Protein backbone atom coordinates (compact mmCIF):
# COMPACT_ATOMS: atom_id res chain seq x y z
CA UNK A 1 0.00 0.00 0.00
CA UNK A 2 2.78 2.45 0.91
CA UNK A 3 4.54 1.76 -2.41
CA UNK A 4 1.44 2.70 -4.41
CA UNK A 5 0.57 5.76 -2.32
CA UNK A 6 4.15 7.06 -2.49
CA UNK A 7 4.26 6.50 -6.25
CA UNK A 8 1.01 8.42 -6.79
CA UNK A 9 2.21 11.35 -4.67
CA UNK A 10 5.55 11.36 -6.51
CA UNK A 11 3.78 11.53 -9.89
CA UNK A 12 1.45 14.32 -8.74
CA UNK A 13 4.36 16.38 -7.41
CA UNK A 14 6.17 15.89 -10.70
CA UNK A 15 3.19 17.16 -12.69
CA UNK A 16 2.77 20.21 -10.43
CA UNK A 17 6.46 21.06 -10.67
CA UNK A 18 6.75 20.78 -14.47
CA UNK A 19 6.26 24.51 -15.28
CA UNK A 20 8.85 25.54 -12.68
CA UNK A 21 11.32 22.89 -13.85
CA UNK A 22 10.95 24.16 -17.40
CA UNK A 23 11.85 27.69 -16.30
CA UNK A 24 14.79 26.56 -14.16
CA UNK A 25 16.18 24.54 -17.05
CA UNK A 26 17.22 27.80 -18.73
CA UNK A 27 19.62 28.66 -15.90
CA UNK A 28 23.24 27.82 -16.72
CA UNK A 29 23.66 25.80 -13.52
CA UNK A 30 20.78 23.47 -14.44
CA UNK A 31 20.65 23.59 -18.26
CA UNK A 32 21.96 20.02 -18.53
CA UNK A 33 20.90 18.36 -15.27
CA UNK A 34 17.22 19.41 -15.23
CA UNK A 35 16.42 18.28 -18.81
CA UNK A 36 18.24 15.00 -18.10
CA UNK A 37 16.71 14.32 -14.69
CA UNK A 38 13.17 15.57 -15.20
CA UNK A 39 12.59 15.18 -18.95
CA UNK A 40 15.02 12.28 -19.70
CA UNK A 41 16.68 14.41 -22.37
CA UNK A 42 19.71 12.48 -23.67
CA UNK A 43 19.45 10.29 -20.57
CA UNK A 44 18.72 6.69 -21.60
CA UNK A 45 18.53 3.83 -19.05
CA UNK A 46 21.67 2.14 -17.83
CA UNK A 47 22.65 -1.18 -19.35
CA UNK A 48 21.32 -4.12 -17.31
CA UNK A 49 23.14 -6.62 -15.06
CA UNK A 50 25.88 -4.38 -13.70
CA UNK A 51 27.05 -2.81 -10.43
CA UNK A 52 25.15 0.44 -10.05
CA UNK A 53 26.90 3.13 -7.97
CA UNK A 54 24.95 6.26 -7.09
CA UNK A 55 26.58 9.34 -5.55
CA UNK A 56 25.45 12.94 -5.37
CA UNK A 57 28.15 15.59 -5.16
CA UNK A 58 31.58 16.07 -6.70
CA UNK A 59 33.24 15.00 -3.44
CA UNK A 60 31.16 11.83 -3.08
CA UNK A 61 31.77 10.88 -6.70
CA UNK A 62 35.51 11.27 -6.15
CA UNK A 63 35.44 9.38 -2.84
CA UNK A 64 33.75 6.33 -4.37
CA UNK A 65 36.62 5.77 -6.82
CA UNK A 66 38.44 3.13 -4.69
CA UNK A 67 35.31 0.96 -4.86
CA UNK A 68 34.86 1.58 -8.56
CA UNK A 69 38.46 0.57 -9.23
CA UNK A 70 37.89 -2.80 -7.54
CA UNK A 71 35.56 -4.02 -10.31
CA UNK A 72 35.77 -4.59 -14.08
CA UNK A 73 34.88 -1.49 -16.08
CA UNK A 74 32.29 -3.37 -18.16
CA UNK A 75 30.22 -3.96 -14.98
CA UNK A 76 30.16 -0.32 -13.86
CA UNK A 77 26.95 1.70 -13.92
CA UNK A 78 27.09 5.21 -12.45
CA UNK A 79 24.50 7.88 -11.61
CA UNK A 80 24.55 11.27 -9.91
CA UNK A 81 22.25 14.26 -9.40
CA UNK A 82 24.67 17.16 -9.82
CA UNK A 83 26.59 18.64 -12.73
CA UNK A 84 29.91 18.46 -10.88
CA UNK A 85 29.24 14.88 -9.86
CA UNK A 86 28.51 14.00 -13.50
CA UNK A 87 31.88 15.42 -14.56
CA UNK A 88 33.54 12.86 -12.27
CA UNK A 89 31.52 9.73 -13.05
CA UNK A 90 31.96 10.35 -16.78
CA UNK A 91 35.64 9.47 -16.24
CA UNK A 92 34.75 6.05 -14.77
CA UNK A 93 32.55 4.60 -17.50
CA UNK A 94 30.42 5.43 -20.53
CA UNK A 95 27.52 3.98 -18.54
CA UNK A 96 27.16 7.22 -16.52
CA UNK A 97 23.86 9.06 -16.21
CA UNK A 98 21.93 11.67 -14.27
CA UNK A 99 19.53 9.94 -11.88
CA UNK A 100 15.97 10.76 -13.02
CA UNK A 101 13.40 12.09 -10.61
CA UNK A 102 11.56 9.29 -8.80
CA UNK A 103 8.36 9.52 -10.84
CA UNK A 104 10.36 8.68 -13.97
CA UNK A 105 12.19 5.68 -12.55
CA UNK A 106 9.48 3.12 -13.35
CA UNK A 107 10.44 2.79 -16.99
CA UNK A 108 14.07 3.82 -16.51
CA UNK A 109 15.42 1.38 -13.90
CA UNK A 110 16.69 -1.88 -15.42
CA UNK A 111 17.63 -5.06 -13.50
CA UNK A 112 21.08 -4.75 -11.91
CA UNK A 113 23.16 -7.11 -9.80
CA UNK A 114 23.85 -4.55 -7.05
CA UNK A 115 22.79 -1.00 -6.19
CA UNK A 116 25.35 0.87 -4.06
CA UNK A 117 24.19 4.26 -2.80
CA UNK A 118 26.53 6.76 -1.15
CA UNK A 119 25.78 8.50 2.20
CA UNK A 120 22.30 10.07 2.57
CA UNK A 121 20.62 9.64 -0.82
CA UNK A 122 17.36 8.27 0.62
CA UNK A 123 15.24 7.95 -2.54
CA UNK A 124 12.46 5.49 -1.72
CA UNK A 125 11.61 4.45 -5.28
CA UNK A 126 15.29 4.12 -6.20
CA UNK A 127 15.78 1.41 -3.58
CA UNK A 128 12.33 -0.15 -3.96
CA UNK A 129 12.44 -0.51 -7.74
CA UNK A 130 16.05 -1.68 -7.82
CA UNK A 131 15.30 -4.37 -5.24
CA UNK A 132 12.07 -5.45 -6.91
CA UNK A 133 14.06 -5.93 -10.13
CA UNK A 134 16.63 -8.19 -8.53
CA UNK A 135 19.43 -6.02 -7.15
CA UNK A 136 21.13 -6.37 -3.80
CA UNK A 137 20.74 -2.90 -2.27
CA UNK A 138 23.46 -1.28 -0.17
CA UNK A 139 23.83 2.07 1.57
CA UNK A 140 27.49 2.91 2.19
CA UNK A 141 29.29 5.64 4.12
CA UNK A 142 25.98 6.26 5.89
CA UNK A 143 25.94 9.06 8.41
CA UNK A 144 23.46 10.95 10.55
CA UNK A 145 24.74 14.30 11.84
CA UNK A 146 23.71 15.92 15.12
CA UNK A 147 21.90 18.59 13.15
CA UNK A 148 19.98 16.39 10.72
CA UNK A 149 19.07 13.48 13.01
CA UNK A 150 16.14 15.22 14.82
CA UNK A 151 14.62 16.08 11.41
CA UNK A 152 14.98 12.50 10.20
CA UNK A 153 13.51 11.21 13.46
CA UNK A 154 10.33 13.21 12.87
CA UNK A 155 9.96 11.38 9.55
CA UNK A 156 10.83 7.96 10.99
CA UNK A 157 7.72 6.41 9.40
CA UNK A 158 9.11 7.24 5.95
CA UNK A 159 12.66 6.04 6.60
CA UNK A 160 11.38 2.80 8.10
CA UNK A 161 9.77 2.10 4.73
CA UNK A 162 12.94 3.06 2.85
CA UNK A 163 15.13 0.78 4.97
CA UNK A 164 12.79 -2.14 4.29
CA UNK A 165 14.28 -2.11 0.78
CA UNK A 166 17.95 -1.78 1.82
CA UNK A 167 19.74 -5.08 2.37
CA UNK A 168 22.98 -3.82 3.93
CA UNK A 169 24.07 -0.56 5.56
CA UNK A 170 27.69 0.45 6.16
CA UNK A 171 27.88 3.31 8.67
CA UNK A 172 30.71 5.72 9.34
CA UNK A 173 30.63 5.54 13.16
CA UNK A 174 28.99 3.62 16.01
CA UNK A 175 26.81 6.65 16.73
CA UNK A 176 25.66 6.71 13.10
CA UNK A 177 24.84 3.01 13.39
CA UNK A 178 22.68 3.58 16.46
CA UNK A 179 20.83 6.47 14.86
CA UNK A 180 20.23 4.61 11.60
CA UNK A 181 18.84 1.65 13.52
CA UNK A 182 16.45 4.00 15.32
CA UNK A 183 15.17 5.00 11.87
CA UNK A 184 14.57 1.37 10.95
CA UNK A 185 17.86 0.25 9.40
CA UNK A 186 18.89 -3.38 9.84
CA UNK A 187 22.07 -5.30 9.08
CA UNK A 188 24.19 -2.23 9.89
CA UNK A 189 27.97 -2.51 10.09
CA UNK A 190 30.50 0.19 11.04
CA UNK A 191 33.30 0.51 8.47
CA UNK A 192 34.43 4.10 8.90
CA UNK A 193 34.40 6.96 6.43
CA UNK A 194 35.09 5.99 2.84
CA UNK A 195 36.65 9.41 2.28
CA UNK A 196 39.54 8.27 4.50
CA UNK A 197 40.04 4.95 2.73
CA UNK A 198 42.09 6.11 -0.23
CA UNK A 199 42.77 9.82 -0.33
CA UNK A 200 43.22 11.50 -3.71
CA UNK A 201 46.85 12.09 -4.66
CA UNK A 202 48.35 14.94 -6.68
CA UNK A 203 47.98 14.57 -10.42
CA UNK A 204 50.89 16.90 -11.13
CA UNK A 205 53.61 18.83 -9.31
CA UNK A 206 52.99 22.56 -8.98
CA UNK A 207 55.62 25.19 -8.35
CA UNK A 208 55.58 26.69 -4.89
CA UNK A 209 56.27 30.43 -4.67
CA UNK A 210 58.71 31.82 -2.14
CA UNK A 211 57.09 32.73 1.15
CA UNK A 212 54.08 31.48 3.09
CA UNK A 213 51.28 29.85 1.07
CA UNK A 214 47.77 30.07 2.51
CA UNK A 215 45.05 28.10 0.70
CA UNK A 216 41.44 28.94 1.47
CA UNK A 217 39.70 25.80 0.26
CA UNK A 218 36.11 25.06 -0.81
CA UNK A 219 34.75 28.46 0.18
CA UNK A 220 31.09 29.49 0.13
CA UNK A 221 29.19 32.77 -0.01
CA UNK A 222 30.42 35.19 2.67
CA UNK A 223 33.61 33.30 3.48
CA UNK A 224 35.96 34.82 0.90
CA UNK A 225 35.54 38.35 2.28
CA UNK A 226 36.17 37.11 5.83
CA UNK A 227 39.32 35.25 4.82
CA UNK A 228 40.70 38.04 2.64
CA UNK A 229 40.33 40.43 5.58
CA UNK A 230 42.23 37.97 7.80
CA UNK A 231 44.90 37.63 5.11
CA UNK A 232 45.35 41.42 5.12
CA UNK A 233 46.40 41.24 8.79
CA UNK A 234 48.72 38.31 8.07
CA UNK A 235 50.30 40.30 5.27
CA UNK A 236 51.42 42.89 7.80
CA UNK A 237 53.40 40.19 9.61
CA UNK A 238 54.48 38.26 6.51
CA UNK A 239 54.76 40.47 3.42
CA UNK A 240 55.81 37.36 1.44
CA UNK A 241 52.51 35.55 2.12
CA UNK A 242 50.38 34.35 -0.80
CA UNK A 243 46.64 33.63 -0.66
CA UNK A 244 45.11 30.96 -2.91
CA UNK A 245 41.30 31.05 -3.07
CA UNK A 246 39.50 27.90 -4.26
CA UNK A 247 35.70 28.42 -4.36
CA UNK A 248 33.58 25.33 -3.80
CA UNK A 249 31.15 25.83 -6.69
CA UNK A 250 32.19 26.72 -10.25
CA UNK A 251 29.12 28.90 -10.79
CA UNK A 252 30.62 31.32 -8.21
CA UNK A 253 34.02 31.64 -9.91
CA UNK A 254 33.23 34.93 -11.63
CA UNK A 255 31.69 36.46 -8.52
CA UNK A 256 34.73 35.53 -6.40
CA UNK A 257 37.01 36.96 -9.08
CA UNK A 258 35.09 40.24 -8.83
CA UNK A 259 35.38 40.32 -5.03
CA UNK A 260 39.10 39.57 -5.25
CA UNK A 261 39.73 42.26 -7.85
CA UNK A 262 37.98 44.93 -5.73
CA UNK A 263 39.84 43.85 -2.59
CA UNK A 264 43.22 43.75 -4.34
CA UNK A 265 42.76 47.18 -5.90
CA UNK A 266 41.68 48.67 -2.57
CA UNK A 267 44.71 47.31 -0.70
CA UNK A 268 47.31 47.44 -3.45
CA UNK A 269 47.75 43.67 -3.84
CA UNK A 270 48.57 41.82 -7.04
CA UNK A 271 46.11 39.14 -8.15
CA UNK A 272 45.17 36.89 -11.07
CA UNK A 273 42.91 34.08 -12.25
CA UNK A 274 44.53 30.67 -12.30
CA UNK A 275 42.92 29.83 -15.64
CA UNK A 276 44.84 32.70 -17.19
CA UNK A 277 48.15 32.25 -15.36
CA UNK A 278 49.04 28.87 -13.83
CA UNK A 279 51.17 29.96 -10.89
CA UNK A 280 50.77 31.49 -7.44
CA UNK A 281 53.22 34.37 -7.66
CA UNK A 282 50.61 37.08 -7.10
CA UNK A 283 49.52 38.10 -3.62
CA UNK A 284 46.13 36.51 -4.33
CA UNK A 285 45.24 33.80 -6.85
CA UNK A 286 41.68 32.70 -7.58
CA UNK A 287 41.61 29.07 -8.74
CA UNK A 288 38.74 28.99 -11.24
CA UNK A 289 39.24 25.39 -12.28
CA UNK A 290 38.06 22.07 -10.84
CA UNK A 291 40.39 19.24 -9.86
CA UNK A 292 43.37 21.28 -8.67
CA UNK A 293 42.77 21.40 -4.92
CA UNK A 294 44.83 18.33 -3.96
CA UNK A 295 47.70 19.54 -6.14
CA UNK A 296 47.56 22.87 -4.30
CA UNK A 297 47.42 21.25 -0.86
CA UNK A 298 50.77 19.59 -1.65
CA UNK A 299 52.49 23.03 -1.74
CA UNK A 300 50.41 24.72 0.97
CA UNK A 301 51.61 25.76 4.43
CA UNK A 302 48.26 26.77 5.95
CA UNK A 303 44.76 25.68 4.89
CA UNK A 304 41.75 27.76 5.87
CA UNK A 305 38.98 25.24 5.23
CA UNK A 306 35.74 26.69 3.93
CA UNK A 307 32.19 25.57 4.53
CA UNK A 308 32.47 25.97 8.31
CA UNK A 309 32.60 29.73 8.82
CA UNK A 310 29.03 29.78 7.49
CA UNK A 311 26.45 27.15 8.52
CA UNK A 312 27.29 24.81 5.63
CA UNK A 313 28.60 21.79 7.53
CA UNK A 314 32.29 21.85 6.62
CA UNK A 315 34.34 19.92 4.06
CA UNK A 316 36.80 17.04 4.02
CA UNK A 317 39.95 18.01 5.95
CA UNK A 318 41.68 14.66 5.35
CA UNK A 319 42.83 15.63 1.86
CA UNK A 320 44.91 18.46 3.34
CA UNK A 321 45.95 16.52 6.46
CA UNK A 322 47.74 13.87 4.40
CA UNK A 323 50.31 16.56 3.53
CA UNK A 324 50.70 17.76 7.11
CA UNK A 325 49.23 21.17 6.36
CA UNK A 326 48.33 23.40 9.27
CA UNK A 327 44.52 23.60 9.17
CA UNK A 328 42.14 26.28 10.45
CA UNK A 329 38.38 25.66 10.36
CA UNK A 330 35.28 27.51 11.43
CA UNK A 331 32.93 26.03 14.06
CA UNK A 332 30.18 24.80 11.68
CA UNK A 333 31.72 21.49 10.62
CA UNK A 334 28.77 19.34 11.72
CA UNK A 335 28.75 17.24 8.52
CA UNK A 336 32.44 16.39 8.91
CA UNK A 337 32.55 15.64 12.63
CA UNK A 338 33.85 12.09 12.20
CA UNK A 339 36.62 13.18 9.82
CA UNK A 340 37.69 15.99 12.15
CA UNK A 341 37.88 13.50 15.02
CA UNK A 342 40.19 11.35 12.90
CA UNK A 343 42.68 14.20 12.44
CA UNK A 344 45.09 15.73 14.92
CA UNK A 345 45.97 19.41 14.83
CA UNK A 346 42.90 21.14 13.36
CA UNK A 347 42.40 24.59 14.88
CA UNK A 348 38.71 25.50 15.15
CA UNK A 349 38.00 29.23 15.55
CA UNK A 350 35.04 31.57 15.45
CA UNK A 351 34.90 33.85 12.40
CA UNK A 352 35.66 36.88 14.57
CA UNK A 353 38.93 35.28 15.73
CA UNK A 354 40.19 34.14 12.32
CA UNK A 355 42.38 37.18 11.65
CA UNK A 356 44.15 36.89 15.00
CA UNK A 357 44.64 33.12 14.71
CA UNK A 358 46.01 33.36 11.17
CA UNK A 359 48.43 36.07 12.25
CA UNK A 360 49.63 33.70 15.00
CA UNK A 361 50.39 31.00 12.42
CA UNK A 362 53.54 30.01 14.29
CA UNK A 363 51.41 28.53 17.08
CA UNK A 364 49.57 26.20 14.71
CA UNK A 365 50.63 22.54 14.59
CA UNK A 366 50.87 20.38 11.45
CA UNK A 367 47.83 18.16 10.98
CA UNK A 368 48.06 14.37 11.05
CA UNK A 369 45.67 11.54 10.16
CA UNK A 370 44.97 9.15 13.05
CA UNK A 371 42.77 6.54 11.34
CA UNK A 372 41.74 5.31 7.91
CA UNK A 373 39.05 3.00 6.56
CA UNK A 374 38.99 -0.59 5.29
CA UNK A 375 36.70 -1.10 2.28
CA UNK A 376 37.20 -4.88 2.21
CA UNK A 377 33.77 -5.82 3.71
CA UNK A 378 31.95 -3.72 1.10
CA UNK A 379 33.99 -5.09 -1.80
CA UNK A 380 33.48 -8.68 -0.63
CA UNK A 381 29.74 -8.21 -0.26
CA UNK A 382 29.45 -6.88 -3.80
CA UNK A 383 31.59 -9.70 -5.20
CA UNK A 384 29.29 -12.28 -3.56
CA UNK A 385 26.54 -11.27 -5.98
CA UNK A 386 28.61 -11.46 -9.17
C-alpha positions in Angstrom: 0.0 0.0 0.0 2.8 2.4 0.9 4.5 1.8 -2.4 1.4 2.7 -4.4 0.6 5.8 -2.3 4.2 7.1 -2.5 4.3 6.5 -6.3 1.0 8.4 -6.8 2.2 11.3 -4.7 5.6 11.4 -6.5 3.8 11.5 -9.9 1.4 14.3 -8.7 4.4 16.4 -7.4 6.2 15.9 -10.7 3.2 17.2 -12.7 2.8 20.2 -10.4 6.5 21.1 -10.7 6.7 20.8 -14.5 6.3 24.5 -15.3 8.8 25.5 -12.7 11.3 22.9 -13.9 11.0 24.2 -17.4 11.8 27.7 -16.3 14.8 26.6 -14.2 16.2 24.5 -17.0 17.2 27.8 -18.7 19.6 28.7 -15.9 23.2 27.8 -16.7 23.7 25.8 -13.5 20.8 23.5 -14.4 20.7 23.6 -18.3 22.0 20.0 -18.5 20.9 18.4 -15.3 17.2 19.4 -15.2 16.4 18.3 -18.8 18.2 15.0 -18.1 16.7 14.3 -14.7 13.2 15.6 -15.2 12.6 15.2 -19.0 15.0 12.3 -19.7 16.7 14.4 -22.4 19.7 12.5 -23.7 19.5 10.3 -20.6 18.7 6.7 -21.6 18.5 3.8 -19.0 21.7 2.1 -17.8 22.7 -1.2 -19.3 21.3 -4.1 -17.3 23.1 -6.6 -15.1 25.9 -4.4 -13.7 27.1 -2.8 -10.4 25.2 0.4 -10.1 26.9 3.1 -8.0 24.9 6.3 -7.1 26.6 9.3 -5.6 25.4 12.9 -5.4 28.2 15.6 -5.2 31.6 16.1 -6.7 33.2 15.0 -3.4 31.2 11.8 -3.1 31.8 10.9 -6.7 35.5 11.3 -6.1 35.4 9.4 -2.8 33.8 6.3 -4.4 36.6 5.8 -6.8 38.4 3.1 -4.7 35.3 1.0 -4.9 34.9 1.6 -8.6 38.5 0.6 -9.2 37.9 -2.8 -7.5 35.6 -4.0 -10.3 35.8 -4.6 -14.1 34.9 -1.5 -16.1 32.3 -3.4 -18.2 30.2 -4.0 -15.0 30.2 -0.3 -13.9 27.0 1.7 -13.9 27.1 5.2 -12.5 24.5 7.9 -11.6 24.5 11.3 -9.9 22.2 14.3 -9.4 24.7 17.2 -9.8 26.6 18.6 -12.7 29.9 18.5 -10.9 29.2 14.9 -9.9 28.5 14.0 -13.5 31.9 15.4 -14.6 33.5 12.9 -12.3 31.5 9.7 -13.1 32.0 10.3 -16.8 35.6 9.5 -16.2 34.7 6.0 -14.8 32.6 4.6 -17.5 30.4 5.4 -20.5 27.5 4.0 -18.5 27.2 7.2 -16.5 23.9 9.1 -16.2 21.9 11.7 -14.3 19.5 9.9 -11.9 16.0 10.8 -13.0 13.4 12.1 -10.6 11.6 9.3 -8.8 8.4 9.5 -10.8 10.4 8.7 -14.0 12.2 5.7 -12.5 9.5 3.1 -13.3 10.4 2.8 -17.0 14.1 3.8 -16.5 15.4 1.4 -13.9 16.7 -1.9 -15.4 17.6 -5.1 -13.5 21.1 -4.7 -11.9 23.2 -7.1 -9.8 23.8 -4.6 -7.0 22.8 -1.0 -6.2 25.4 0.9 -4.1 24.2 4.3 -2.8 26.5 6.8 -1.1 25.8 8.5 2.2 22.3 10.1 2.6 20.6 9.6 -0.8 17.4 8.3 0.6 15.2 8.0 -2.5 12.5 5.5 -1.7 11.6 4.5 -5.3 15.3 4.1 -6.2 15.8 1.4 -3.6 12.3 -0.1 -4.0 12.4 -0.5 -7.7 16.1 -1.7 -7.8 15.3 -4.4 -5.2 12.1 -5.4 -6.9 14.1 -5.9 -10.1 16.6 -8.2 -8.5 19.4 -6.0 -7.2 21.1 -6.4 -3.8 20.7 -2.9 -2.3 23.5 -1.3 -0.2 23.8 2.1 1.6 27.5 2.9 2.2 29.3 5.6 4.1 26.0 6.3 5.9 25.9 9.1 8.4 23.5 11.0 10.5 24.7 14.3 11.8 23.7 15.9 15.1 21.9 18.6 13.2 20.0 16.4 10.7 19.1 13.5 13.0 16.1 15.2 14.8 14.6 16.1 11.4 15.0 12.5 10.2 13.5 11.2 13.5 10.3 13.2 12.9 10.0 11.4 9.5 10.8 8.0 11.0 7.7 6.4 9.4 9.1 7.2 5.9 12.7 6.0 6.6 11.4 2.8 8.1 9.8 2.1 4.7 12.9 3.1 2.8 15.1 0.8 5.0 12.8 -2.1 4.3 14.3 -2.1 0.8 17.9 -1.8 1.8 19.7 -5.1 2.4 23.0 -3.8 3.9 24.1 -0.6 5.6 27.7 0.4 6.2 27.9 3.3 8.7 30.7 5.7 9.3 30.6 5.5 13.2 29.0 3.6 16.0 26.8 6.6 16.7 25.7 6.7 13.1 24.8 3.0 13.4 22.7 3.6 16.5 20.8 6.5 14.9 20.2 4.6 11.6 18.8 1.7 13.5 16.5 4.0 15.3 15.2 5.0 11.9 14.6 1.4 10.9 17.9 0.2 9.4 18.9 -3.4 9.8 22.1 -5.3 9.1 24.2 -2.2 9.9 28.0 -2.5 10.1 30.5 0.2 11.0 33.3 0.5 8.5 34.4 4.1 8.9 34.4 7.0 6.4 35.1 6.0 2.8 36.6 9.4 2.3 39.5 8.3 4.5 40.0 5.0 2.7 42.1 6.1 -0.2 42.8 9.8 -0.3 43.2 11.5 -3.7 46.9 12.1 -4.7 48.3 14.9 -6.7 48.0 14.6 -10.4 50.9 16.9 -11.1 53.6 18.8 -9.3 53.0 22.6 -9.0 55.6 25.2 -8.4 55.6 26.7 -4.9 56.3 30.4 -4.7 58.7 31.8 -2.1 57.1 32.7 1.1 54.1 31.5 3.1 51.3 29.9 1.1 47.8 30.1 2.5 45.0 28.1 0.7 41.4 28.9 1.5 39.7 25.8 0.3 36.1 25.1 -0.8 34.7 28.5 0.2 31.1 29.5 0.1 29.2 32.8 0.0 30.4 35.2 2.7 33.6 33.3 3.5 36.0 34.8 0.9 35.5 38.4 2.3 36.2 37.1 5.8 39.3 35.2 4.8 40.7 38.0 2.6 40.3 40.4 5.6 42.2 38.0 7.8 44.9 37.6 5.1 45.4 41.4 5.1 46.4 41.2 8.8 48.7 38.3 8.1 50.3 40.3 5.3 51.4 42.9 7.8 53.4 40.2 9.6 54.5 38.3 6.5 54.8 40.5 3.4 55.8 37.4 1.4 52.5 35.5 2.1 50.4 34.3 -0.8 46.6 33.6 -0.7 45.1 31.0 -2.9 41.3 31.1 -3.1 39.5 27.9 -4.3 35.7 28.4 -4.4 33.6 25.3 -3.8 31.2 25.8 -6.7 32.2 26.7 -10.3 29.1 28.9 -10.8 30.6 31.3 -8.2 34.0 31.6 -9.9 33.2 34.9 -11.6 31.7 36.5 -8.5 34.7 35.5 -6.4 37.0 37.0 -9.1 35.1 40.2 -8.8 35.4 40.3 -5.0 39.1 39.6 -5.3 39.7 42.3 -7.8 38.0 44.9 -5.7 39.8 43.8 -2.6 43.2 43.7 -4.3 42.8 47.2 -5.9 41.7 48.7 -2.6 44.7 47.3 -0.7 47.3 47.4 -3.4 47.8 43.7 -3.8 48.6 41.8 -7.0 46.1 39.1 -8.1 45.2 36.9 -11.1 42.9 34.1 -12.2 44.5 30.7 -12.3 42.9 29.8 -15.6 44.8 32.7 -17.2 48.2 32.2 -15.4 49.0 28.9 -13.8 51.2 30.0 -10.9 50.8 31.5 -7.4 53.2 34.4 -7.7 50.6 37.1 -7.1 49.5 38.1 -3.6 46.1 36.5 -4.3 45.2 33.8 -6.9 41.7 32.7 -7.6 41.6 29.1 -8.7 38.7 29.0 -11.2 39.2 25.4 -12.3 38.1 22.1 -10.8 40.4 19.2 -9.9 43.4 21.3 -8.7 42.8 21.4 -4.9 44.8 18.3 -4.0 47.7 19.5 -6.1 47.6 22.9 -4.3 47.4 21.2 -0.9 50.8 19.6 -1.6 52.5 23.0 -1.7 50.4 24.7 1.0 51.6 25.8 4.4 48.3 26.8 6.0 44.8 25.7 4.9 41.7 27.8 5.9 39.0 25.2 5.2 35.7 26.7 3.9 32.2 25.6 4.5 32.5 26.0 8.3 32.6 29.7 8.8 29.0 29.8 7.5 26.4 27.2 8.5 27.3 24.8 5.6 28.6 21.8 7.5 32.3 21.8 6.6 34.3 19.9 4.1 36.8 17.0 4.0 39.9 18.0 6.0 41.7 14.7 5.3 42.8 15.6 1.9 44.9 18.5 3.3 45.9 16.5 6.5 47.7 13.9 4.4 50.3 16.6 3.5 50.7 17.8 7.1 49.2 21.2 6.4 48.3 23.4 9.3 44.5 23.6 9.2 42.1 26.3 10.4 38.4 25.7 10.4 35.3 27.5 11.4 32.9 26.0 14.1 30.2 24.8 11.7 31.7 21.5 10.6 28.8 19.3 11.7 28.7 17.2 8.5 32.4 16.4 8.9 32.6 15.6 12.6 33.8 12.1 12.2 36.6 13.2 9.8 37.7 16.0 12.1 37.9 13.5 15.0 40.2 11.4 12.9 42.7 14.2 12.4 45.1 15.7 14.9 46.0 19.4 14.8 42.9 21.1 13.4 42.4 24.6 14.9 38.7 25.5 15.2 38.0 29.2 15.5 35.0 31.6 15.5 34.9 33.9 12.4 35.7 36.9 14.6 38.9 35.3 15.7 40.2 34.1 12.3 42.4 37.2 11.7 44.1 36.9 15.0 44.6 33.1 14.7 46.0 33.4 11.2 48.4 36.1 12.3 49.6 33.7 15.0 50.4 31.0 12.4 53.5 30.0 14.3 51.4 28.5 17.1 49.6 26.2 14.7 50.6 22.5 14.6 50.9 20.4 11.5 47.8 18.2 11.0 48.1 14.4 11.0 45.7 11.5 10.2 45.0 9.1 13.1 42.8 6.5 11.3 41.7 5.3 7.9 39.1 3.0 6.6 39.0 -0.6 5.3 36.7 -1.1 2.3 37.2 -4.9 2.2 33.8 -5.8 3.7 32.0 -3.7 1.1 34.0 -5.1 -1.8 33.5 -8.7 -0.6 29.7 -8.2 -0.3 29.4 -6.9 -3.8 31.6 -9.7 -5.2 29.3 -12.3 -3.6 26.5 -11.3 -6.0 28.6 -11.5 -9.2 
